[in-house]
Amino acid sequence: MWAEIEALLAIRRQFPSPEHIDDGDQTAPSKRIRSVLPDYDKLAAGPQIAPAVGIEVMRREHSHFANWLESLESLAQPRAQ
């Protein structure tokens, strides 16, 4: 399994952020993962992986995701009158 992990890390190191990895249908993150781990199922794996990564890492690594979360969080803030 270490070889697979290193292969995935090598893919990640090729890009400034995870958001830059998704540059087309054939090179989408799930397709890249499946090239290393053929049995990967993103619908099953996502909910298992996300807690292990943690929300703060996701915010730091994914600026679009962080901005989206901030917009959602702002909806919960009381509005000034």
C-alpha positions in Angstrom: 0.0 0.0 0.0 3.0 2.4 0.6 3.7 2.4 -3.2 0.2 3.5 -3.9 0.3 6.2 -1.3 3.6 7.5 -2.7 2.1 7.4 -6.2 -0.9 9.5 -5.1 1.4 11.9 -3.2 3.5 12.3 -6.4 0.4 13.3 -8.3 -0.5 15.9 -5.6 3.1 17.3 -5.7 2.7 18.1 -9.4 0.1 20.8 -8.7 0.0 24.0 -6.6 -3.2 22.8 -4.8 -5.7 20.0 -5.1 -8.1 22.3 -6.9 -5.6 22.4 -9.8 -5.6 18.7 -10.3 -9.1 18.6 -11.9 -8.3 19.7 -15.4 -10.6 17.5 -17.5 -12.8 14.5 -17.7 -9.9 12.1 -18.3 -7.7 13.6 -15.5 -10.3 14.3 -12.8 -9.1 13.4 -9.3 -11.1 10.2 -9.1 -9.7 9.0 -12.5 -6.2 9.7 -11.3 -6.9 7.8 -8.0 -8.4 4.9 -9.9 -5.2 4.7 -12.1 -3.4 3.9 -8.8 -6.2 2.2 -6.9 -8.6 0.5 -9.4 -11.2 -0.4 -6.8 -11.5 3.2 -5.6 -15.2 4.3 -5.1 -15.4 8.0 -4.5 -18.9 7.9 -3.1 -17.9 5.3 -0.5 -14.4 6.7 0.2 -15.2 10.4 0.5 -17.1 10.2 3.8 -14.3 8.0 5.2 -11.4 10.1 4.0 -12.8 13.6 4.8 -12.7 13.2 8.6 -9.2 11.8 8.5 -8.0 14.8 6.5 -9.9 17.3 8.6 -11.8 20.4 7.8 -8.9 22.8 8.5 -6.7 21.0 6.0 -9.4 21.1 3.4 -10.0 24.8 4.0 -6.2 25.5 3.7 -5.7 23.4 0.6 -9.0 24.3 -1.3 -9.6 28.0 -1.5 -12.8 27.6 -3.5 -14.1 25.2 -0.8 -13.0 27.6 1.9 -14.8 30.5 0.3 -18.0 28.4 -0.1 -17.9 27.4 3.5 -17.4 31.0 4.6 -20.5 32.0 2.5 -22.5 29.3 4.2 -21.2 30.3 7.7 -22.2 33.9 7.0 -25.8 32.8 6.5 -25.8 31.7 10.1 -24.6 35.1 11.4 -27.1 37.5 12.8 -27.7 40.4 10.5 -27.0 43.9 11.7 -30.1 46.0 11.9 
